[in-house]
Amino acid sequence: MLALFLAVMAAVWLIDAANDRKSMNIHGSVVFMRTGERTPIVEGDSILSALGAQQMHTLGQNFRTRYVNEDGGPDGLGVQQMLGLAANILINDQVLIQALDTPYLTASAQAFMQGLYPPYSINTTRNGPIADATGLLANGSAIDYPLGGYQYPNVHVVGQFDAQSVYLGGNQNCPASQLDSLMYETTEQYLQTKALNKPFYQSLDEDMFKGYMTKNSLDYMNAYEVYDYLSYAYEHDQDVYEKLNDSANASVLAQLQSLADEQAWYLYGNTSASTTDTDDKAIAGKTLSALILGSFQKLVEARGNISNSSAHPLTLLFGEHEPMVSLFSLMMVDFINESFRSVPPFGSAIVFELYSIGDSVFPSDPADLKVQFYFQNGTQFSNDLTAHPMFGHGPSVTELPWLEFQDMFSRIMVNTLEDWCGTCDSPALFCEGVDGSSVNIVVNSNRKKQKITPTIAGVIGAVVTLFVAGLLFALAMLIGGIRFHRVNRGQNSELGGFKGSAKLASDADLSIAKNAVAPAGIVSFGNKDGAARKTPHERVGSWELRQKEFGKTGAIDDESRRGSFEAIEAAMSSPTEPHVRV
């Protein structure tokens, strides 16, 4: 009887879910994609391979079918049309595309966009829409863009000197995060894993690495680099392919992948094992979560009207695997499925969709909005995206109310440049003299004026003061008859000190009074504490253990930010120069 009841309830739930699916109105989506296949990182200056370009193009085609236009293309991600997106003509105001300034990432973005918005020919679709009138000539003929009407996406590329880069690769140029990650190599687990697998790594044929890795570097310490190289060689090098397909080596590549996954998880994730709130190994996920949340917040604030706002219905982000691993850990998705404790394959995507049920208009009440999280596992398409629970919810809770999603993401994110610079102790140029203001989370076409820092304001004030003083002296000389005369300097002063040739005992060294203002410098402020929103949803996993992750809204104790980091800083900085004191 109980089995029958459960079967009936399951059938009802599936029917309700199907009905909700049909009435879902997607108002916005943020997609973070790992690059397509690229050449191994140990070779240096990696580039996107032809296979990688095809992977990204196919991924773009599938997202086109899901969001843009159900026109008979591949439907490996299902069909869930997004309201308001242009069907054939790319409108750059509707799509925000961001990538780090790395050749294979920008190429991945371009290949993806060729699939999302393929070439559109005016000559073959004269009765259809046109992007603008530039293709129509005065004699009545039409001319296409090159390559059969290729559409040019506006890709925002952020380099290492751009503050926006921290949101796509927060672990880069972050010594504190690197230090926290390397603490794994001091653990007993790491040492045991390294010793246990040393014979396995040493048994690998050094000739397969073509001189890019030596026998001594074949070790668990370089687990990701070893797998990254051999997995690429397996696809492109016939000798390596034949060796790894030999019966004696049939499991080699799978074992290398498993060890690389384990290493990546402990370097960039595994936040549940942290004993303090200041563990910054997952900093890349913390900054990425700010970018995701900020994109949705702009849509909610604009109520879906993007005409006079910086909001975009579709946000496409291109990066590497580190932010993905970190975000998986912060969202606790690994408690339900341990497969998330691994490096996502090339061409993988994490997807967040903001939607409502029922009426197609954007809800006036944010409480009517919901968010779901999906993961596309490389090129293994399953005819639909599969939703996964977040933040310790049970398998049946794959959607979060927008207000809860906003609350939980605000607890794991690092959203200001000041917080990132202070947390990372970063030597990045854009961290020099950073004030209390925060940067825009998304690159906008219409940038707002930046706030003037106190240092610059002081310089401006000093220049104005000198100018006014000079003007007053000039008036005094002109009207009051004030004149200057040369002073006879023939006699030498018998006094020393600051006005003579020797220092007197009365000439004290420069000092700062006890209550005086300290010299200008970088000051970091943590975020204010926030109370967690209590929900009746089902929870699983070590929720109590992870409460420390959400007890603060990203605030980090000022006294613990530096830790014992001086040795790392000394190693990374230039030699100390001597200072001459008077």
C-alpha positions in Angstrom: 0.0 0.0 0.0 2.8 2.4 0.9 4.6 1.5 -2.4 1.5 2.3 -4.3 1.1 5.6 -2.5 4.7 6.6 -3.2 4.3 5.7 -6.9 1.2 7.9 -7.1 2.8 10.8 -5.4 5.9 10.5 -7.7 3.6 10.5 -10.8 1.8 13.6 -9.5 5.1 15.3 -8.8 6.4 14.5 -12.3 3.2 15.9 -13.9 3.4 19.1 -11.8 7.1 19.4 -12.8 6.3 19.0 -16.5 3.5 21.6 -16.3 5.8 24.0 -14.5 8.4 23.4 -17.2 6.0 24.4 -19.9 5.0 27.6 -18.0 8.5 28.6 -17.1 9.5 32.0 -18.3 13.3 32.5 -18.5 14.1 36.1 -17.7 17.9 35.8 -17.5 20.7 33.3 -17.6 24.4 33.4 -16.6 26.6 30.7 -18.1 30.2 30.2 -17.1 32.0 27.9 -19.6 35.4 26.2 -19.5 37.5 26.6 -22.6 37.4 24.1 -25.4 40.3 21.8 -25.8 43.6 23.7 -25.8 47.3 22.7 -26.1 48.9 21.6 -22.9 49.9 24.3 -20.4 53.4 22.8 -20.0 54.1 23.7 -23.6 53.5 27.4 -22.8 51.3 29.9 -24.7 48.4 27.5 -25.1 46.1 27.9 -28.1 42.6 26.6 -28.8 42.8 23.4 -30.9 40.6 22.7 -33.9 38.8 20.1 -31.7 38.3 22.6 -29.0 36.8 25.2 -31.4 34.4 22.5 -32.6 33.5 21.7 -29.0 32.6 25.3 -28.3 30.8 25.8 -31.6 28.6 22.7 -30.8 28.0 24.0 -27.3 26.9 27.3 -28.8 24.5 25.6 -31.2 22.9 23.7 -28.4 22.4 26.9 -26.4 20.9 28.5 -29.5 18.3 25.8 -29.6 17.5 26.2 -25.9 17.3 29.9 -25.6 17.3 31.6 -29.0 15.6 29.8 -31.8 14.2 26.3 -32.0 15.1 25.9 -35.7 16.0 22.3 -36.0 19.5 22.6 -34.5 20.9 20.2 -31.9 18.8 20.0 -28.8 21.2 18.4 -26.3 20.3 21.0 -23.7 16.6 20.9 -24.2 14.3 23.8 -25.3 13.5 26.7 -23.0 13.2 29.8 -25.1 14.3 33.0 -23.4 11.9 35.9 -23.5 12.9 38.8 -25.7 16.1 37.4 -27.3 16.5 38.2 -31.0 15.9 35.0 -33.0 18.4 35.5 -35.9 20.2 38.8 -35.6 22.7 39.2 -32.8 21.9 42.3 -30.7 25.0 42.9 -28.5 23.0 44.9 -26.0 21.2 41.7 -25.1 24.3 39.5 -24.6 27.2 40.2 -22.3 30.3 38.2 -23.2 33.4 38.3 -21.0 36.7 36.4 -21.2 40.1 36.7 -19.7 42.8 38.0 -21.9 44.1 34.6 -22.9 44.2 33.6 -26.6 42.4 30.2 -26.2 39.7 31.8 -24.0 38.9 34.6 -26.4 39.0 32.1 -29.3 36.6 29.9 -27.3 34.2 32.8 -27.0 34.3 33.5 -30.7 33.7 29.9 -31.6 30.8 29.6 -29.2 29.2 32.7 -30.6 29.4 31.3 -34.2 27.2 28.5 -32.9 24.8 30.8 -30.9 24.3 33.3 -33.7 25.5 31.8 -37.0 26.0 33.9 -40.1 22.9 35.6 -41.4 22.6 36.4 -45.1 20.5 39.2 -46.3 20.7 38.0 -49.9 19.0 34.7 -48.9 16.5 36.2 -46.4 15.5 39.4 -48.1 12.0 39.2 -46.5 13.4 38.6 -43.0 14.8 41.0 -40.5 18.0 42.9 -41.0 20.4 44.2 -38.3 20.7 47.6 -39.9 20.5 49.4 -43.2 24.3 49.2 -44.0 23.8 46.1 -46.1 21.3 47.7 -48.4 22.6 49.8 -51.3 21.1 52.7 -53.1 20.6 50.7 -56.3 18.3 48.2 -54.5 20.8 45.4 -54.1 22.1 44.0 -50.8 25.5 43.0 -49.6 26.4 40.6 -46.8 29.1 40.7 -44.2 32.1 38.4 -45.0 31.8 34.6 -44.5 28.2 34.6 -45.6 26.9 37.2 -43.2 29.2 36.5 -40.2 27.9 38.3 -37.1 30.5 40.1 -34.9 30.0 39.7 -31.2 31.2 42.3 -28.7 33.6 40.3 -26.5 34.8 42.1 -23.4 38.4 40.9 -22.9 39.8 41.7 -19.4 43.6 41.6 -19.0 45.8 41.2 -15.9 45.9 44.9 -15.4 42.1 45.2 -15.5 40.3 45.1 -12.1 37.4 43.2 -13.7 39.7 40.2 -14.2 39.3 39.2 -10.5 35.7 38.1 -11.2 36.7 35.6 -13.8 40.0 34.4 -12.3 40.0 35.4 -8.6 42.8 33.0 -7.8 45.2 34.6 -10.2 47.6 37.2 -8.7 46.3 36.2 -5.3 49.2 35.1 -3.1 47.0 34.5 -0.1 44.9 32.0 -2.0 47.9 30.3 -3.4 49.3 29.9 0.1 46.0 28.4 1.4 46.0 26.0 -1.5 49.6 24.9 -1.0 48.8 24.1 2.7 47.4 20.9 1.2 50.9 19.8 0.5 51.7 19.9 4.2 48.9 17.4 5.1 49.3 13.8 5.9 46.8 12.9 3.2 48.9 14.6 0.5 52.1 13.0 1.7 50.5 9.5 1.7 48.9 10.0 -1.7 52.2 11.2 -3.1 54.2 8.3 -1.7 51.6 5.7 -2.7 51.5 6.9 -6.3 55.2 7.6 -6.8 55.9 4.2 -8.4 52.9 4.7 -10.8 54.1 8.1 -12.0 57.7 6.9 -12.3 56.5 3.9 -14.5 55.2 6.3 -17.1 57.2 6.4 -20.3 59.2 9.6 -20.4 59.3 9.6 -24.2 55.5 10.3 -24.3 56.2 13.8 -22.9 58.5 14.8 -25.8 60.9 16.6 -23.3 58.2 18.9 -21.8 58.3 16.9 -18.6 61.3 15.1 -17.1 61.3 11.9 -15.0 61.7 13.9 -11.8 58.6 16.0 -12.6 56.4 13.0 -13.1 54.9 13.1 -9.6 51.6 13.7 -7.8 52.8 17.2 -7.1 52.2 17.8 -10.8 49.2 15.6 -11.2 47.1 18.1 -13.2 50.0 19.0 -15.6 50.8 15.3 -16.2 47.1 14.5 -17.0 46.6 17.7 -19.0 49.6 16.8 -21.3 48.8 13.1 -21.8 45.1 13.5 -22.4 45.9 16.0 -25.2 48.6 13.7 -26.6 46.2 10.8 -26.5 43.9 12.7 -28.9 46.6 14.1 -31.2 49.7 11.8 -31.0 49.5 8.4 -32.6 52.4 7.0 -30.7 50.9 8.0 -27.3 47.5 6.8 -28.5 48.8 3.3 -29.2 50.8 3.1 -26.0 47.9 4.1 -23.8 45.6 1.7 -25.7 47.9 -1.2 -25.0 46.4 -3.7 -22.6 49.1 -3.0 -20.0 48.3 0.7 -20.0 44.5 0.5 -20.4 43.8 2.2 -17.1 46.7 4.7 -17.0 44.7 7.7 -18.4 41.8 7.1 -16.1 44.1 6.8 -13.1 45.8 10.0 -14.0 42.5 11.8 -14.4 41.4 10.6 -10.9 44.5 11.9 -9.3 44.3 15.2 -11.1 40.7 15.6 -9.9 41.7 14.8 -6.4 44.5 17.4 -6.4 42.3 20.1 -7.9 39.6 19.5 -5.4 42.0 20.0 -2.4 43.7 23.0 -4.0 40.6 25.0 -5.0 37.7 23.4 -3.2 37.1 21.2 -0.2 35.9 24.2 1.9 33.9 21.9 4.2 37.2 20.7 5.7 38.4 24.3 6.5 38.7 25.1 10.2 38.4 28.9 9.8 36.4 31.4 7.8 39.5 32.9 6.3 40.3 29.9 4.0 40.8 31.6 0.7 41.7 28.6 -1.5 38.2 29.0 -3.1 38.6 32.8 -3.8 38.0 32.2 -7.5 34.5 30.9 -6.6 33.8 33.7 -4.3 34.5 36.4 -6.9 32.6 34.4 -9.6 29.6 34.2 -7.3 29.6 38.0 -7.1 29.6 38.3 -10.9 26.7 35.8 -11.1 24.6 37.5 -8.4 25.3 41.0 -9.7 24.1 40.1 -13.2 20.8 38.9 -11.8 20.4 41.8 -9.5 20.7 44.2 -12.4 17.9 42.4 -14.2 15.7 42.4 -11.1 16.3 46.1 -10.5 15.5 46.9 -14.2 12.4 44.6 -14.0 13.7 43.0 -17.2 13.7 46.3 -19.1 17.3 46.5 -20.5 16.8 49.5 -22.7 18.1 52.1 -20.2 20.1 49.8 -17.9 23.3 47.8 -17.8 21.4 44.6 -17.4 21.7 41.7 -20.0 19.3 38.8 -20.3 22.2 36.5 -21.3 25.6 36.7 -19.7 28.3 34.4 -21.1 31.6 34.0 -19.2 34.7 32.1 -20.4 37.4 30.9 -18.0 39.3 27.9 -16.7 38.4 25.1 -14.3 39.6 26.7 -11.0 36.5 29.0 -10.5 34.2 26.1 -11.3 35.7 23.7 -8.7 35.7 26.5 -6.1 32.1 27.4 -6.8 31.0 23.8 -6.6 32.5 23.6 -3.2 31.0 26.8 -1.9 27.5 25.8 -3.1 27.9 22.4 -1.5 26.7 20.6 -4.6 29.2 17.8 -4.0 27.3 16.5 -1.0 24.6 15.1 -3.3 26.9 14.1 -6.1 30.6 13.5 -5.5 31.3 13.8 -9.2 31.5 17.6 -8.6 34.8 17.0 -6.8 36.6 16.9 -10.1 37.9 19.0 -13.0 35.1 19.6 -15.5 36.0 18.5 -19.0 36.8 20.9 -21.8 33.6 22.6 -23.1 31.7 22.2 -19.8 29.3 24.8 -18.6 27.6 25.8 -15.3 24.2 27.5 -15.9 22.1 29.7 -13.6 18.6 30.6 -14.8 16.3 33.3 -13.3 12.7 32.5 -14.1 9.1 32.8 -13.0 6.0 30.6 -13.4 2.9 31.7 -15.2 2.6 35.2 -16.7 5.3 35.9 -19.2 5.9 39.5 -18.0 8.7 40.2 -15.5 7.2 39.9 -12.0 6.8 43.1 -10.0 7.4 41.2 -6.8 10.9 39.6 -6.5 9.4 36.9 -4.4 7.8 35.4 -7.5 11.3 34.8 -9.1 13.2 31.5 -8.8 16.7 30.3 -9.7 17.9 26.9 -10.8 21.5 25.6 -11.2 22.5 23.3 -14.0 25.7 21.6 -15.1 26.6 20.6 -18.7 29.3 17.9 -18.5 31.6 18.7 -21.5 30.3 17.3 -24.8 28.1 14.6 -23.2 24.7 16.0 -24.1 21.6 14.3 -22.7 18.8 16.1 -24.5 18.2 18.4 -21.6 19.9 20.3 -18.8 19.7 18.6 -15.4 19.1 20.8 -12.3 21.0 20.2 -9.1 20.3 21.2 -5.5 22.4 23.9 -3.8 23.5 24.8 -0.3 22.7 21.5 1.3 19.1 21.0 0.0 17.9 17.6 -0.7 17.6 16.0 -4.2 14.0 17.1 -4.5 14.7 20.8 -4.0 16.4 22.0 -7.2 14.9 25.5 -7.3 15.6 28.3 -4.9 13.4 31.4 -4.4 15.3 34.4 -5.7 15.5 36.0 -2.3 17.0 32.9 -0.7 19.5 32.6 -3.7 20.5 36.2 -3.3 20.9 35.7 0.5 23.1 32.6 0.2 25.3 34.0 -2.6 25.8 37.2 -0.7 27.3 35.1 2.1 29.9 33.3 -0.1 31.0 36.1 -2.4 33.8 38.7 -2.4 32.2 41.5 -4.4 34.5 44.6 -3.9 37.9 45.3 -5.2 38.9 46.5 -1.8 38.0 43.2 -0.2 39.8 41.1 -2.8 42.9 43.2 -2.6 42.9 43.1 1.2 42.2 39.4 1.3 44.7 38.4 -1.3 47.5 40.8 -0.3 47.7 41.1 -4.0 50.6 43.0 -5.7 48.3 43.8 -8.6 48.7 47.4 -9.9 45.0 48.2 -9.6 45.3 47.4 -5.8 47.7 50.3 -5.3 45.9 53.1 -3.4 42.5 51.4 -3.6 39.9 53.2 -1.5 36.6 52.1 0.0 34.7 52.2 -3.2 33.6 49.0 -5.1 34.1 48.3 -8.7 31.3 47.6 -11.2 30.7 43.9 -11.3 30.0 43.9 -15.0 31.8 45.8 -17.7 29.4 48.3 -19.1 29.5 50.1 -22.4 28.6 53.4 -20.6 31.0 53.6 -17.8 30.3 55.7 -14.8 32.8 58.3 -13.5 35.1 56.9 -11.0 35.3 58.3 -7.5 38.3 60.5 -6.7 40.5 59.0 -4.0 41.5 61.1 -0.9 45.1 61.0 -2.1 44.3 62.6 -5.5 41.9 65.1 -3.9 44.8 66.2 -1.5 47.1 66.8 -4.5 44.5 68.8 -6.3 43.9 70.9 -3.1 47.6 71.5 -2.6 48.0 72.8 -6.2 45.0 75.1 -5.8 46.4 76.4 -2.5 49.8 77.2 -4.1 48.1 78.9 -7.0 46.0 81.1 -4.7 49.0 81.9 -2.5 51.1 82.9 -5.5 48.3 85.2 -6.7 48.1 86.9 -3.3 51.9 87.5 -3.2 51.7 89.0 -6.7 48.9 91.4 -5.6 50.9 92.3 -2.4 53.9 93.2 -4.5 51.9 95.2 -7.0 49.7 97.2 -4.5 51.5 97.1 -1.2 55.0 97.7 -2.5 56.5 94.6 -1.0 60.0 93.8 -2.4 62.6 91.0 -1.9 66.3 91.6 -1.3 69.3 89.2 -1.5 70.7 88.1 1.9 74.4 88.3 2.5 75.6 84.7 2.9 79.3 85.5 3.3 79.4 84.4 6.9 79.2 80.7 7.8 76.7 79.7 10.5 78.3 78.5 13.7 75.3 76.4 14.4 74.9 73.0 13.1 71.8 70.8 12.9 69.3 71.0 10.1 70.4 74.6 9.2 74.0 73.9 9.3 76.6 71.2 8.6 76.1 69.1 11.7 73.2 67.6 13.6 72.5 69.1 17.1 71.1 67.2 20.0 68.0 69.5 19.8 67.2 68.3 16.3 65.0 65.3 17.0 64.3 62.7 14.3 61.0 62.9 12.5 58.3 61.1 14.5 54.6 60.7 14.6 52.7 61.7 17.6 50.7 59.1 19.5 47.3 60.4 18.3 48.5 61.7 14.9 47.1 60.5 11.6 49.0 57.6 10.1 50.5 58.0 6.6 48.1 57.3 3.8 47.9 53.7 2.7 45.6 50.8 1.8 42.9 50.2 4.3 40.6 47.2 4.2 37.1 47.0 5.6 35.1 43.8 5.9 31.4 43.4 5.0 28.7 43.8 7.6 27.4 40.7 9.2 24.0 39.4 8.0 21.6 37.0 9.4 20.9 33.8 7.6 17.4 33.3 6.0 15.7 30.3 7.6 13.8 28.1 5.2 11.9 24.9 5.7 13.6 23.1 2.8 15.1 19.7 3.2 18.8 19.7 4.1 21.3 17.0 3.7 25.1 16.6 4.2 27.2 18.4 6.8 25.1 21.5 7.0 26.1 22.3 10.6 29.7 21.9 9.7 29.3 24.4 6.9 27.5 27.0 8.9 30.8 28.8 9.3 30.8 29.5 5.6 27.6 31.5 5.9 27.9 33.0 9.4 29.4 36.1 7.8 28.7 37.8 4.5 32.2 37.5 3.3 33.8 39.4 6.2 37.3 38.5 7.0 39.0 39.3 10.3 41.5 42.1 9.7 44.0 40.7 12.2 44.1 37.3 10.4 44.3 38.6 6.8 48.1 38.6 6.6 48.8 35.5 8.8 52.4 34.4 8.4 52.7 35.6 4.9 55.8 37.7 5.1 58.1 34.9 3.9 56.0 34.4 0.7 55.9 38.2 0.1 59.7 38.4 0.5 60.2 35.6 -2.0 57.9 37.2 -4.6 59.2 40.8 -4.2 62.4 42.4 -5.3 65.4 42.6 -2.8 65.1 45.2 -0.1 66.8 48.5 -0.8 68.8 50.3 2.0 67.3 53.4 3.3 69.5 56.4 4.3 68.2 58.1 7.5 69.3 61.6 8.7 
